[in-house]
């Protein structure tokens, strides 16, 4: 058996562990990033061009440009009214509080128990009407005592007067000295003084009986009852029995800025009677009219205002104490002015202007000068004349030369104060500014947003 050497033995193949393969290439990720970057650059550069193109005439979505422009497809519907010639009142506006012309807290002037209440809460009473009755019996007893004492002292006076006559005769005959006569005269005087005191006690008792029947000192409306039947009241009580407020007439205390004082004082010194109007809290409805009564004697340094007092007849009792009102004081009237509604006035960098409906129903921008604004009307001193048609609704769609389809509305009556209405949601041109229209008395005063004037047009 032969020997086999180790070299001859076939050795199993030993394979080394596989090494890490090189990472796969990520080139596609870089391709995606490059595409995104290029797309972003392209979009960023094309956005301004698209924006400019959208702002160009004819690219707004409306054929021929923005509605109302000269290249619009048809006439723009608007509401117009005719300017008139007339007078415009001048009002000073202030905040006021209704104050009772007279206020009385009814109190008892005597002590006693309440036996009867003759009024109903909230009742209107006249001066002298019975309100409350206090038990008068204690004062009736005091009256009888005073009357009894008076009768006693009167009898005593009669006695001393008779003695006085006797002493005078005896003195003339020289029977008694002069001193005795003088003493008797003093007794007569004492009796007369006692009678006077008795009479005063009687009058006091009668007065207390009168005070036990409490009557209304003024005419007015009574408030809530503060005491009930059976309660004992005293003359020293701090609380009263009931409060009476005079409502006819009634006063309103209101304030105005001190800068307006000279004009009001000048009117008062000239003897003019200034009219005052009271409006509700929202300043939308007139309540009643009255007259200015007086002005306070000093200015409030903390607010820079001064107080005024107006008197209202209040026949229908529409004003109530402590009610808040808006006050409009008529101080002057501007004469010979051209009047247009507030809704017609437009404002821009070059001033105030209006749109007029010229020949052929073509819009025309006309600069105007505003002299006075009162409520829903504006007084003009230049720019247009009475008889011209001005646009009061739809101005946001207009430019110089725009064709119009006008609807005529009547000129509203002057209203001292009207609330601002929100602008209608009409599409506005770029750069247009919304405007709140103030107006009342006409459907034409529903107002819309006001657009900017075209370049070169008066504003």
C-alpha positions in Angstrom: 0.0 0.0 0.0 1.7 3.1 -1.1 1.9 6.3 0.8 0.2 9.3 -0.5 1.8 12.6 0.1 -0.1 15.6 1.2 0.9 17.4 -1.9 -0.9 14.9 -4.0 -4.1 15.2 -2.1 -6.5 17.5 -3.9 -7.4 20.4 -1.6 -10.8 21.8 -1.7 -11.1 25.2 -3.3 -11.3 27.9 -0.7 -13.2 31.0 -1.9 -12.6 34.3 -0.3 -15.6 36.2 1.0 -17.2 38.5 -1.6 -16.1 42.1 -1.4 -18.6 45.1 -1.4 -19.8 46.0 -4.9 -19.4 49.6 -6.0 -22.6 51.7 -5.4 -25.0 52.1 -8.2 -25.1 55.4 -10.0 -27.7 58.0 -8.8 -27.6 60.1 -12.0 -31.4 60.2 -12.4 -31.9 62.1 -9.2 -29.7 64.9 -10.5 -31.7 64.9 -13.7 -34.9 65.5 -11.7 -33.4 68.3 -9.6 -32.1 70.0 -12.8 -35.5 69.8 -14.4 -37.2 71.3 -11.3 -34.7 74.1 -11.1 -35.1 75.0 -14.8 -38.9 74.9 -14.5 -38.8 77.3 -11.5 -36.5 79.7 -13.3 -38.8 79.6 -16.4 -41.9 80.2 -14.2 -40.3 83.0 -12.3 -39.3 84.8 -15.5 -42.6 84.4 -17.2 -44.8 85.5 -14.3 -44.1 89.3 -14.6 -44.8 89.1 -18.4 -48.1 87.4 -17.7 -49.0 90.0 -15.1 -48.3 92.8 -17.5 -50.2 91.1 -20.2 -53.2 90.7 -17.9 -53.1 94.5 -17.1 -53.0 95.5 -20.7 -56.2 96.9 -22.3 -58.5 94.3 -23.7 -57.1 91.5 -21.4 -59.4 92.0 -18.4 -61.9 89.4 -19.4 -64.2 92.1 -20.9 -64.3 92.7 -24.6 -62.5 95.9 -25.4 -61.2 96.5 -21.8 -62.7 97.3 -18.5 -66.5 97.9 -18.4 -67.3 101.5 -18.9 -64.2 102.3 -20.8 -64.3 104.1 -24.2 -63.9 100.7 -25.8 -66.7 99.0 -23.9 -69.2 97.0 -25.9 -72.3 99.1 -24.8 -73.6 101.9 -22.6 -73.1 101.6 -18.8 -76.3 101.8 -16.7 -76.1 104.6 -14.1 -78.5 106.6 -12.0 -78.5 110.4 -12.5 -80.3 113.3 -11.0 -80.6 117.0 -11.9 -78.7 119.6 -10.0 -80.9 122.3 -8.6 -80.4 125.9 -7.4 -81.4 126.7 -3.8 -80.5 127.4 -0.2 -78.7 124.9 2.1 -79.0 125.1 5.9 -75.9 124.9 8.1 -76.2 122.7 11.2 -73.9 122.2 14.2 -74.1 118.7 15.5 -73.7 117.7 19.2 -74.6 115.0 21.7 -77.3 115.7 24.2 -79.2 114.3 27.2 -82.8 114.9 27.8 -83.4 116.6 31.2 -86.6 117.2 33.0 -87.6 120.8 33.0 -88.4 120.5 36.7 -87.9 117.6 39.1 -89.4 117.4 42.6 -88.9 114.8 45.2 -92.1 115.0 47.3 -91.4 114.7 51.1 -93.5 114.9 54.2 -93.3 118.1 56.3 -94.9 116.5 59.3 -94.6 113.2 61.2 -97.3 110.6 61.0 -98.6 107.4 59.5 -99.7 107.2 55.9 -103.4 106.5 55.6 -104.0 106.9 51.9 -102.2 107.1 48.6 -104.2 108.9 45.9 -102.0 108.4 42.8 -101.0 105.5 40.5 -97.4 104.9 39.6 -96.6 106.6 36.3 -99.7 108.8 36.4 -99.7 112.3 35.0 -100.8 114.7 37.8 -101.6 118.4 37.8 -100.4 121.0 40.3 -102.6 120.8 43.4 -103.7 117.2 42.9 -103.8 115.1 46.2 -101.0 112.6 46.4 -100.7 111.2 50.0 -102.7 111.6 53.2 -101.0 111.4 56.6 -103.1 110.8 59.7 -104.2 114.3 60.7 -105.8 113.4 64.1 -102.8 114.4 66.3 -102.8 117.8 64.7 -106.5 118.1 65.0 -106.1 117.6 68.8 -103.4 120.2 68.9 -105.7 122.6 67.1 -108.5 122.1 69.6 -106.1 122.6 72.6 -104.9 125.8 71.1 -108.4 127.0 70.5 -109.3 126.2 74.1 -106.3 128.1 75.4 -107.3 131.0 73.2 -110.8 131.1 74.7 -109.3 131.1 78.2 -106.9 134.0 77.5 -109.6 136.0 75.8 -111.8 135.7 78.9 -108.9 136.8 81.1 -108.2 139.7 78.8 -111.8 140.9 79.1 -111.5 140.7 82.9 -108.3 142.8 83.1 -109.7 145.3 80.6 -112.7 145.9 82.9 -110.5 146.3 85.9 -108.4 148.8 83.9 -111.4 151.0 83.2 -112.3 151.0 86.9 -108.7 151.9 87.9 -108.7 154.8 85.6 -111.9 156.3 87.2 -110.5 155.8 90.7 -107.3 157.4 89.7 -109.1 160.5 88.4 -110.9 160.8 91.7 -107.6 160.5 93.5 -108.5 157.2 95.3 -105.6 155.1 94.0 -102.1 155.9 93.0 -100.8 156.0 89.3 -98.6 153.0 89.9 -101.7 150.7 90.4 -103.1 151.9 87.1 -99.8 151.2 85.3 -99.7 147.7 86.7 -103.1 147.0 85.4 -102.2 148.3 82.0 -99.3 145.8 82.0 -101.7 143.0 82.9 -103.8 143.9 79.9 -100.8 143.8 77.6 -99.8 140.3 79.0 -103.3 139.0 78.2 -103.1 140.4 74.7 -99.7 138.7 74.2 -101.1 135.4 75.4 -104.0 135.7 72.9 -101.5 136.3 70.1 -99.5 133.2 71.1 -102.7 131.2 71.2 -103.6 132.3 67.7 -100.2 131.3 66.5 -100.6 127.9 68.0 -103.9 127.6 66.2 -102.4 128.6 62.9 -99.6 126.1 63.4 -102.0 123.3 64.1 -104.0 124.2 61.0 -100.8 124.3 58.9 -99.8 120.8 60.1 -103.3 119.5 59.2 -102.8 121.0 55.7 -99.3 119.4 55.5 -100.9 116.0 56.4 -102.6 116.2 53.0 -99.7 116.2 50.5 -100.5 117.6 47.0 -98.5 117.8 43.8 -96.3 120.9 43.7 -96.0 120.8 39.9 -97.6 119.2 37.0 -95.8 116.2 35.7 -95.5 112.4 35.7 -95.1 110.6 39.0 -92.5 107.8 39.3 -92.6 104.7 41.4 -94.1 104.9 44.9 -91.3 104.9 47.5 -93.6 104.3 50.6 -96.8 102.3 51.2 -99.9 102.8 53.3 -99.2 102.2 57.0 -95.6 103.5 57.0 -94.7 106.2 59.5 -92.9 109.1 57.9 -91.0 111.9 59.5 -90.2 115.4 58.3 -86.5 114.6 58.8 -86.5 111.6 56.4 -83.9 111.8 53.6 -85.9 109.7 51.2 -89.1 111.1 49.7 -92.5 109.7 49.1 -92.5 110.0 45.2 -90.6 111.8 42.5 -92.4 114.1 40.0 -90.8 115.1 36.7 -92.1 117.8 34.4 -92.2 116.5 30.9 -94.0 119.4 29.1 -92.0 121.3 28.3 -88.7 119.4 28.6 -85.1 120.4 28.1 -82.1 118.9 26.4 -78.5 119.7 27.5 -76.0 119.2 24.7 -72.4 120.2 24.0 -70.6 121.8 21.0 -66.9 122.4 20.3 -65.7 125.8 21.6 -64.6 126.8 18.0 -68.3 127.0 17.1 -69.1 129.3 20.1 -68.5 132.7 18.4 -71.0 131.9 15.6 -73.7 130.8 18.0 -73.1 133.8 20.3 -73.3 136.2 17.3 -76.7 134.8 16.4 -78.0 135.1 20.0 -76.8 138.7 20.3 -78.6 139.6 17.1 -81.8 138.4 18.7 -82.2 135.4 16.4 -84.2 132.4 17.8 -82.2 129.3 16.8 -84.0 126.1 15.9 -82.9 122.8 17.4 -83.7 119.3 16.2 -83.5 116.1 18.3 -82.6 112.9 16.5 -82.5 109.3 17.8 -79.5 107.4 19.1 -78.6 106.2 15.6 -79.0 109.6 14.1 -81.3 108.2 11.5 -84.7 109.6 12.5 -85.8 113.0 13.6 -87.7 113.0 17.0 -88.9 116.5 17.4 -88.0 120.2 17.1 -87.4 122.9 19.7 -85.7 126.2 20.4 -82.3 127.1 21.9 -82.8 128.6 25.3 -79.4 129.6 26.6 -75.7 128.8 26.7 -73.6 127.9 29.8 -71.3 130.6 31.2 -68.1 128.6 30.9 -66.2 126.2 28.7 -65.1 122.8 29.9 -61.3 122.9 29.8 -61.0 119.0 29.9 -63.1 118.5 26.7 -62.9 121.9 25.0 -66.7 122.1 24.7 -69.5 124.2 26.1 -73.0 123.4 27.1 -76.2 124.6 25.6 -79.8 124.2 26.7 -82.7 123.7 24.3 -86.4 123.6 25.2 -88.9 121.3 23.5 -92.7 121.4 23.9 -92.9 117.5 24.0 -96.6 117.5 23.7 -96.6 113.8 22.7 -94.1 112.9 25.5 -91.7 111.4 22.9 -88.7 112.7 24.9 -88.0 111.2 28.3 -85.6 112.3 31.0 -82.0 110.9 30.7 -82.7 109.9 27.1 -79.6 110.2 24.8 -80.2 112.2 21.6 -78.2 113.6 18.7 -78.8 117.4 18.5 -78.6 119.5 15.3 -78.5 123.2 15.8 -79.5 125.3 12.8 -77.2 128.3 12.9 -77.2 129.6 9.3 -78.5 129.2 5.8 -76.3 129.3 2.7 -78.2 131.0 -0.2 -77.9 130.8 -4.0 -76.0 127.5 -4.3 -76.0 124.6 -6.7 -77.2 121.5 -4.8 -76.4 117.9 -5.6 -76.6 114.7 -3.6 -73.6 113.7 -1.5 -73.5 110.4 -3.6 -72.5 112.4 -6.7 -69.2 113.7 -5.2 -66.0 111.9 -6.0 -62.6 112.7 -4.6 -59.1 112.2 -5.9 -55.6 113.5 -5.9 -56.6 116.6 -7.9 -59.6 117.4 -5.7 -63.3 116.9 -5.9 -65.3 116.2 -9.1 -68.5 114.8 -10.4 -69.5 112.7 -13.4 -72.0 114.6 -15.6 -74.1 113.2 -18.4 -73.4 115.3 -21.4 -74.9 115.5 -24.8 -75.4 112.1 -26.3 -75.4 110.5 -22.8 -71.6 110.6 -22.6 -69.8 110.7 -19.2 -67.8 113.8 -18.5 -65.6 114.5 -15.5 -66.2 118.0 -14.1 -64.2 119.5 -11.2 -66.3 121.2 -8.6 -65.9 123.3 -5.5 -67.7 122.2 -2.4 -68.8 125.0 -0.1 -71.1 123.3 2.4 -72.2 119.7 3.1 -75.4 119.2 5.1 -76.7 115.7 5.6 -77.4 114.2 2.2 -76.9 117.4 0.1 -73.8 119.3 -1.0 -73.7 122.9 -2.0 -71.4 123.8 -4.8 -70.1 127.2 -5.8 -68.4 126.3 -9.1 -68.0 123.5 -11.5 -71.6 122.8 -12.6 -74.9 124.8 -12.8 -78.5 124.0 -12.0 -80.1 121.8 -14.6 -77.1 119.6 -15.4 -77.4 115.8 -14.8 -74.9 114.3 -12.4 -74.3 110.6 -11.8 -75.1 109.5 -8.3 -74.7 105.7 -8.7 -72.4 103.6 -10.9 -69.4 106.0 -11.0 -67.0 103.1 -10.4 -67.6 101.9 -14.0 -67.1 105.2 -15.7 -64.3 107.0 -17.4 -64.1 110.2 -19.5 -66.2 109.6 -22.6 -68.0 106.5 -21.4 -71.4 105.9 -23.0 -74.2 106.0 -20.5 -77.6 104.4 -20.1 -79.0 106.9 -17.5 -82.0 106.3 -15.2 -83.4 109.6 -13.8 -83.9 109.9 -10.0 -85.5 112.8 -8.1 -83.4 115.2 -6.1 -83.7 114.1 -2.4 -84.9 116.6 0.2 -82.3 117.9 2.6 -81.9 115.8 5.7 -79.9 117.2 8.6 -78.2 113.8 9.4 -78.2 110.5 7.7 -76.0 107.4 8.4 -73.3 106.3 6.1 -74.3 103.3 4.0 -71.7 100.6 3.0 -70.5 100.8 -0.5 -72.0 98.3 -3.0 -69.9 95.4 -4.0 -69.3 96.5 -7.6 -66.1 95.5 -9.4 -63.6 98.3 -9.2 -60.8 99.2 -11.5 -57.2 98.7 -10.4 -56.4 101.4 -7.9 -60.0 102.2 -7.2 -60.9 103.4 -3.7 -64.2 102.4 -2.0 -66.4 105.3 -0.9 -69.3 105.3 1.6 -72.2 107.1 0.2 -74.3 109.2 2.4 -77.8 109.9 1.3 -81.5 109.4 2.0 -84.9 110.1 0.5 -84.1 108.5 -2.8 -83.3 105.0 -4.2 -80.5 106.8 -6.1 -78.5 107.2 -2.9 -77.6 103.5 -2.6 -74.1 104.5 -3.6 -71.2 102.4 -5.0 -67.4 102.2 -4.9 -65.6 105.1 -6.5 -62.9 104.4 -8.9 -59.7 106.3 -9.6 -59.8 109.0 -12.3 -58.0 108.3 -15.5 -54.6 109.9 -15.9 -54.9 113.5 -16.9 -58.6 113.9 -15.7 -59.5 116.2 -12.8 -60.2 114.3 -9.6 
